[in-house]
Amino acid sequence: MSYKKVILNKFGSPDVLQVVEEKTLPEPAAGEVRVKVLAASATFTDTMVRKGIYFGFKETPPLSPGYDMVGMVDKVGANVDGFEPGQMVADLTVWGAYSEYMLRSADSLVPVPATVAPADAVSLVLSYVSAYQMLHRVAKVKPGQSILVHGAGGAVGTALLELGKLLDLKIFGTASASKRELVEGLGAVHIDYAKEDFVARMQDEGKVNAAFDFISGENYKRSFQSLKKGGILVPYGFYNNAMGKGGSVPVDYMKVALWNILPNGRKAFFYSIGDLRKKNPDWFKEDLAALFDLLKEGKLKPAIERRMKLEDAREAHELIEQAAVKGRIVLTVNEK
């Protein structure tokens, strides 16, 4: 049986993405599961993988992008317990999810409630787990505190807003004017970064307990200046560097490390979902399971602006790089 996947034979622009057809399905080895992929996210992180600039990523082309997926168990290899064909599962793949079928280690899979829609479920795997862990595991915010969220209209940003609202946080979110309605609808105070100096606004508001910043470079410093005493900056991305707008990943790391050493009453901690998963693999499964519970209870409603076909991955990447997406894009790969 043949199947389709999106590959890149070299790092580069969205044009390097192409759909190919494989003639035979991969066979699971011992401890592996073959998954029929139902949905995969198209994220900014995927665009960094495609460009070959995702920090710490060592794979080389040819490869398929795709940082997360939700799918159906299609076949199990030997010595696999707890999974059976027809069961819905999720995984943080990092790469490879832009494919109709893929092999995964059974140890990395997380069961997905059968009543949850695949598009909603996959929205939680990267974006919401990242937001949940930054709030609860890193910043350890408390009800009633205040936070600043950059890119509040994006995939992780909207997740931070929705989860922050559940904690009764006072939330300030920077985003373009076109995303104001979305940001305010999720309970945050919108700050148009093109027209307003967020540092001055934070000074007027009494500063915040935590700031979540994926912009990088000078923005990290400005976010750090927006913190109350005892506050924490959580950098989790390098947008400016990835978009060729300046900045240096090693320099940013050094700056943040220096701020932690200086006696300024504030701290900063880089967040990486991959690094935290390696250190505490059980946390990822626990946190994703907690998010699935919130989704089933109707307390979460992921902002999905577009559902696109696997074959439209190139267009999805173009939209992401144009910052034209409110919330997230989900690639529908297979039907159940």
C-alpha positions in Angstrom: 0.0 0.0 0.0 1.3 3.4 -0.9 1.1 6.6 1.1 2.0 10.3 0.8 4.3 12.5 2.8 5.8 16.0 2.5 9.6 16.1 2.3 12.4 18.6 1.9 15.6 17.5 0.1 17.4 20.7 1.2 16.9 23.4 3.8 15.3 26.6 2.4 12.2 28.5 1.6 8.7 27.0 1.5 9.4 26.0 -2.1 11.6 23.2 -0.9 8.5 21.3 0.4 7.2 18.7 -1.9 4.7 15.9 -1.8 6.0 12.4 -2.6 4.5 9.0 -2.7 6.1 6.0 -1.0 5.3 2.7 -2.5 5.1 0.6 0.8 4.1 1.2 4.4 6.9 1.1 7.0 6.9 -2.0 9.2 7.1 -1.5 13.0 10.0 -3.1 14.7 9.9 -4.4 18.3 8.7 -1.7 20.6 7.3 0.4 17.7 3.9 1.4 16.5 2.8 2.3 13.0 0.5 5.3 13.2 -2.0 6.5 10.6 -1.6 10.2 11.1 -5.0 12.1 11.3 -3.8 15.6 12.0 -0.5 17.5 12.3 0.1 21.2 13.3 1.8 23.6 11.0 3.8 25.8 13.3 6.5 28.5 13.3 8.9 25.8 14.7 8.3 23.8 11.6 9.4 26.7 9.5 12.7 26.9 11.5 13.2 23.1 10.9 12.6 23.7 7.2 15.2 26.4 7.1 17.8 24.4 9.0 18.0 26.9 11.8 16.1 25.2 14.6 18.5 25.3 17.6 19.8 21.9 18.5 18.2 20.1 15.5 20.8 17.7 14.0 18.8 15.9 11.4 19.8 16.5 7.7 17.6 16.3 4.5 15.9 14.5 3.1 13.3 14.6 5.9 9.7 15.4 6.6 8.8 18.3 8.9 6.0 18.0 11.5 6.6 18.7 15.2 3.5 17.0 16.5 0.7 14.7 15.4 -2.5 12.9 16.5 -3.2 9.6 14.8 -4.7 6.1 14.9 -2.7 3.1 15.9 -2.5 1.1 12.6 -0.1 -1.8 13.6 1.9 -2.7 16.6 5.3 -4.3 16.7 6.5 -7.0 19.0 6.7 -6.3 22.8 4.2 -3.5 22.7 1.7 -3.3 25.5 -1.1 -0.9 26.1 -1.8 0.1 22.5 -4.0 -1.6 19.9 -5.1 -0.9 16.4 -7.8 1.7 16.2 -6.7 3.6 19.3 -6.1 7.3 19.0 -2.7 8.5 20.2 -0.6 11.7 20.2 3.1 12.4 20.1 5.6 15.2 20.0 7.5 14.0 17.0 9.8 17.1 16.4 10.0 16.0 12.7 8.3 13.5 10.5 4.6 14.2 11.1 3.8 15.6 7.6 3.1 12.0 6.5 0.1 9.8 6.2 1.8 7.0 8.1 4.8 7.0 10.4 6.6 4.8 13.0 6.8 5.9 16.6 8.3 4.3 19.7 5.4 3.0 21.9 7.1 4.6 24.9 6.6 8.1 23.5 2.9 7.8 22.7 0.1 9.4 24.8 -3.5 8.0 24.6 -6.1 10.5 23.3 -9.7 10.4 24.5 -11.9 8.9 21.7 -14.4 11.7 22.0 -11.8 14.5 21.2 -11.6 15.8 17.7 -8.1 15.2 16.1 -7.7 18.8 15.1 -8.4 20.0 18.7 -6.2 17.3 20.2 -3.2 18.0 18.0 -3.5 21.7 19.0 -2.6 20.8 22.5 0.5 18.7 21.9 3.0 21.4 21.2 1.3 24.8 21.8 -0.7 24.1 24.9 1.8 21.8 26.6 4.4 24.6 26.1 2.0 27.2 27.5 1.0 24.9 30.4 4.5 24.1 31.4 5.7 27.6 31.1 2.9 28.8 33.4 3.0 25.9 35.9 6.4 24.3 35.7 8.6 27.3 35.0 7.0 30.6 36.1 4.8 28.9 38.7 2.3 31.7 38.5 -0.4 32.0 41.2 -4.1 33.1 40.7 -4.4 36.9 40.6 -0.9 37.6 39.3 -0.2 39.4 36.1 1.6 38.3 33.0 2.8 39.7 29.7 2.5 37.5 26.6 4.2 38.4 23.3 2.7 37.1 20.1 -0.6 36.8 21.9 -2.5 36.1 18.7 -0.3 33.1 17.7 -0.5 29.4 18.5 1.4 29.4 21.8 0.2 33.0 22.6 -3.5 32.1 22.4 -2.8 29.0 24.6 -1.1 31.1 27.2 -4.1 33.5 27.2 -6.7 30.7 27.5 -4.8 28.8 30.3 -4.0 32.1 32.0 -7.7 33.0 32.1 -8.4 29.7 33.9 -5.9 30.9 36.6 -7.6 34.3 36.9 -4.4 36.0 35.8 -4.3 39.6 34.6 -3.0 39.3 31.1 -1.4 41.8 28.8 -0.9 40.6 25.2 1.1 42.2 22.4 -0.2 41.5 18.9 -0.9 43.3 15.7 -4.1 45.4 15.3 -5.7 42.7 13.2 -5.5 40.3 16.1 -7.0 42.6 18.7 -10.5 41.0 18.7 -9.0 37.5 19.1 -6.7 38.6 22.0 -9.5 40.6 23.8 -11.9 37.7 23.3 -9.5 35.5 25.2 -9.6 37.8 28.2 -6.4 39.8 27.7 -5.6 43.5 27.4 -4.4 44.0 23.9 -1.2 46.0 23.2 -0.6 47.0 19.6 3.2 46.6 19.4 3.3 48.8 16.3 1.8 51.8 18.1 2.5 51.4 21.8 5.7 50.9 23.8 4.9 47.9 26.0 7.6 48.7 28.5 6.1 52.1 29.2 2.6 50.5 29.4 3.9 47.9 31.9 5.5 50.7 34.0 2.0 52.4 34.1 0.4 49.1 35.0 2.8 48.4 37.9 4.7 45.8 35.9 4.1 42.0 35.7 5.0 38.8 37.6 6.0 36.9 34.5 6.7 37.6 30.8 6.7 35.1 28.0 8.8 36.1 25.0 9.6 34.3 21.8 10.7 37.5 19.9 14.3 37.4 21.1 17.1 39.9 20.9 16.4 43.4 22.3 12.8 42.3 23.1 14.1 40.0 25.8 15.8 42.9 27.6 12.6 45.0 27.3 10.5 42.2 28.7 12.9 41.8 31.6 12.5 45.5 32.3 8.8 45.0 32.6 9.0 42.6 35.5 8.1 43.3 39.1 10.7 42.4 41.8 10.7 38.6 42.1 9.3 38.3 38.5 10.5 35.9 35.9 11.2 36.2 32.2 10.5 33.0 30.2 12.1 33.2 26.7 11.0 30.3 24.5 11.8 31.3 20.9 14.0 33.2 18.5 11.5 34.9 16.1 13.7 37.8 15.1 16.7 35.6 14.4 14.6 33.1 12.4 13.1 35.9 10.3 16.5 37.5 9.6 15.6 40.5 11.7 18.8 40.4 13.8 19.8 38.8 17.0 22.0 35.9 17.8 20.9 32.7 19.6 24.2 32.2 21.5 24.3 35.9 22.5 20.7 35.8 23.8 21.6 32.7 25.9 24.6 34.5 27.4 22.6 37.7 28.1 19.9 35.8 29.9 22.4 33.8 31.9 24.1 37.1 33.0 20.8 38.6 34.1 20.3 35.6 36.4 23.7 36.3 38.1 23.2 40.0 38.6 21.5 40.9 42.0 18.4 42.6 40.4 15.6 40.7 42.2 14.4 39.1 38.9 15.2 35.9 37.1 15.0 34.4 33.6 14.7 30.8 32.5 14.8 29.6 28.9 12.0 27.1 28.1 12.3 24.3 25.6 9.6 21.7 25.4 12.1 19.2 24.0 14.7 19.8 26.7 12.1 19.5 29.5 10.7 16.4 28.0 14.1 14.7 28.0 14.7 15.7 31.7 11.2 14.8 32.9 9.5 12.6 30.3 6.6 11.9 32.7 5.8 15.6 32.9 4.9 15.8 29.2 2.5 12.9 29.4 1.0 14.1 32.7 0.5 17.7 31.4 -0.9 16.6 28.0 -3.4 14.3 29.9 -4.4 17.2 32.1 -5.0 19.3 29.0 -7.1 16.6 27.4 -9.3 16.6 30.5 -9.7 20.4 30.3 -10.6 20.0 26.6 -13.2 17.3 27.4 -14.7 19.5 30.1 -15.2 22.3 27.6 -12.7 24.6 29.3 -10.4 24.9 26.3 -11.3 25.8 22.8 -8.1 26.0 20.6 -8.1 28.8 18.1 -7.8 27.1 14.8 -8.0 29.6 11.9 -7.4 27.2 9.1 -7.7 23.5 8.4 -5.6 22.6 5.4 -4.7 19.4 3.5 -1.3 17.8 3.8 -0.6 18.8 0.2 -1.0 22.5 1.3 1.9 22.4 3.7 3.9 24.8 1.5 1.1 27.4 1.6 0.7 26.9 5.3 4.4 27.7 5.9 4.0 30.9 3.7 1.1 32.1 5.8 2.9 31.4 9.0 6.0 33.4 7.9 3.7 36.3 6.8 2.3 36.4 10.4 -1.1 36.0 8.7 -2.5 33.3 11.0 -4.8 34.0 14.0 -4.2 31.1 16.3 -3.0 28.1 14.5 -3.1 26.0 11.3 -3.9 22.3 11.4 -3.1 20.0 8.6 -5.8 17.3 8.1 -3.8 14.3 7.0 -6.2 11.3 7.1 -9.8 10.8 8.1 -10.5 8.4 10.9 
